[in-house]
Amino acid sequence: MEHPHPMKDFLVRAADLPWVPQGSSNVWFKPLRISPATGSWVNLLKVAKSGVVNRHRHLAEVEGWVVQGHWHYLEHDWQAEPGAYVYEPPGDVHTLVADVDDPDHPMLTLFSIHGPIEYMDETGEVAYVETAETKLRRYHDYCREQGIAPHEIVF
C-alpha cells in the first residue's frame, strides 16, 4: 500500500546535536525531531543536578523512556529508573523532580511529546506554552547564538 505522504528515512546523530538550555542552568534538551506540521517533537531531556522541572500540563499524550538516572513526579507515588517507560495521558499535571546523586551521571530521558505543554506558575495559572514551534525556535536561536549550523530535525 502506498503511503499518501511519502517521505525519506532520516538518521539523526544525537552526538552531533547541542544540548540546549531549557529555562535553568541544570536542565537541557537535545532535539531529535520537531514536527510543526503535527505539533509533536522528540527530545532527550538532561537534568544535571537534583532539582525540579516546573509544574506543567500536557494537552496531548507524552511517552518517555528513562536512559539514565532517576526521577519522579511530586503528584505520583512511583519512581522512574533506567529502562522504565512512562506514559502520560492528555491533561496530566505534574512536577518532575530529578534525583541526581552524581553530576557525572545526569538524568537522561527520551521524551516523545505529541502536543503543547502548559507550564504553570505558583498560583496554577498558565505562565508559558511550549509547542513544536517554540521548541524549534529555541533550538534555532541557541544555534545562532553559539555560531553553529542547525541540523535537519524537522520531519
N, C-alpha and C positions, 0 to 999 in steps of 0.2 A: 504494500500500500504506500502510495506516495504521500509524503508529509506536505500539508498545504503551505508551510513556510520553511522551505529548505534553508539550511544554514550549514556552515562548515564546522568541523571539530575545532576546539580551542584547547591549547595547553597553556596554562598559566603557571609559571615557576615562582612559587611563593618566595623563595630565597632572593629573587630579583626585585621584589617589591619593597617599598619602605614601610616602616611602622609609622603610622600617622597618629599624632596625639588626639585623644578623644576627651577633651574637656578637663583633664587633670594631668599632672606630671607623672602619674603612676598608671594610667590607662591608655592603651593604644589599640588601633585596629589596623589590619592588613587586608585591604580589599582584594578579593579574588575574582569576584564577578559582581557587576552592578547592572541592573536592567531597568532603566527608567520606563521602558515600554510596559513591563509587568509590575513595576513598583517593588521589585524584590532585589535582594543583594545577599551575597555570601562573603563572610569575612572571618578572619581569625581575630579573636579578642585576647589581648595580653594585659594582665594586671601584675605589676612588678612587686608591689608591697601589699600587705594586708590592708584592706580598705573597702570602700563602698562605691558601687556604681549607682547613681541616683535612682530613686523610685520611678518606675515607669509602667506604662500600659501598652500592650501590643494590640493593634487594631486588626491584626491577622495572625495566623499561626507562626510559630518560630520553632525551629529544631536546632538542637545543639549536641555536639559530641565533644566530651572533655578529652583533651590530648595530654594535658599535664596539669598537676596541681589539684587543689580542692576549692570548692565554693559552695555557697548555699544561699537561699533566699530567706530574709527575715520572716516572711509570711508563710513559709512552709517548714515542715519538720524533717526534711531529708538533706543529705549532703551529696554533692556531685563529685565524683572522683574519676581518675583516668579510666577511659574506656566506657564511661556512662553515657547514655543517650538521654537527652532531656527534650520533652515535648511541652510546649506552652500554647494553650488554646487562645483564640482571639478573646480579648477583654481581660486577660490575666494581668493583674497588677502586682508588682513585686520589686524588691530591692536586693540587688545582687551584692553579696559580701564575699570577697576573695580571702581565703585563708592561706597566706603565703608565709611559710616558715623560713625560706631561704631565697634571697633576692636573685641568686644564680639560677633558680628554678621557678620562674614566674608561672602564674596560672595561664594556661592557653586553652581556649575553647573555640571550636569551629562552629559558627552560627550561620544558619540559613534563615533569613528573615523575609517573610512573604508580604509585608506591607508596613505602613507607618508605625512609628513608636512615639508615644506621647510621654515626654519627661515631665515630672510634676515637681512643683515647689513644696515647701514645708507645709503649706495650707491645703495641699491636694489639688491646686489649680494647675492647668497645663502651662508650663513655662517655655517649652520648646517642642517642636515636632520634627523628628528625623524621618526623612523619606529617602528613596533611592536617589532623587535629585540632589538633596542636601548632602548626602554621603559622597556622591560623585564630585560635587563642588568642593567639599572639604579635602578630598584626595587631590584634585587638580590644584587647588590653592596651595596645599602643602608642597607639591612637586614644584610649582612655580617659585615659592619662597626658598626652596632648597636648591634651585637651579638644576633640577633633574627632569628628564623627559618622562611623562606618564606612560605607563604600559597600557596596552589594549585590554581593558577589562569590561568593556560594555558589550554584552552579547546576550 
